[in-house]
Amino acid sequence: MADIRFSFKGQEYTLPASMAFRACEAIEDVASLGEMLGWLQEPRFAKLARCTAILLRMAGAHVTDEDVKAELLAAYRDMRHPAVFGAVMALHAVLFDGVPDAMKEGPAGKASEGKQDSPEQPS
């Protein structure tokens, strides 16, 4: 598992790998993965802001949910859609960090041709 890097308002932040699981738990208390995937098409700014603020605070930023929401709304209004997309992708990185490739490719038991049915165990 690697550290997760993302930016907010031009500042770079790093979520240490050792905190990724705890961040994932905190994020999932706000929204499910399925719900978050829908935010790429139809953003839910309050929940996106809450989840993003969790990551930022865990990475050392001094922000409120309201600060993050205001920035995301401004980015969306100003057609800076990569800022909103980046927030969703940072959440995705936390939720899927360390997931073996075989599990990312499809539903359980449906490994791609030539792949094992179960992920390899770390050595």
Stockholm file with secondary structure:
# STOCKHOLM 1.0

chainA/1-123         MADIRFSFKGQEYTLPASMAFRACEAIEDVASLGEMLGWLQEPRFAKLARCTAILLRMAGAHVTDEDVKAELLAAYRDMRHPAVFGAVMALHAVLFDGVPDAMKEGPAGKASEGKQDSPEQPS
#=GR chainA/1-123 SS CCCEEEEETTEEEEECGGGHHHHHHHHHTTCCHHHHHHTTTSCCHHHHHHHHHHHHHHTTCCCCHHHHHHHHHHHHHTTCHHHHHHHHHHHHHHHHTTCCHHHHSSSTTCCCTTSCSSCCCCC
#=GC SS_cons         CCCEEEEETTEEEEECGGGHHHHHHHHHTTCCHHHHHHTTTSCCHHHHHHHHHHHHHHTTCCCCHHHHHHHHHHHHHTTCHHHHHHHHHHHHHHHHTTCCHHHHSSSTTCCCTTSCSSCCCCC
//
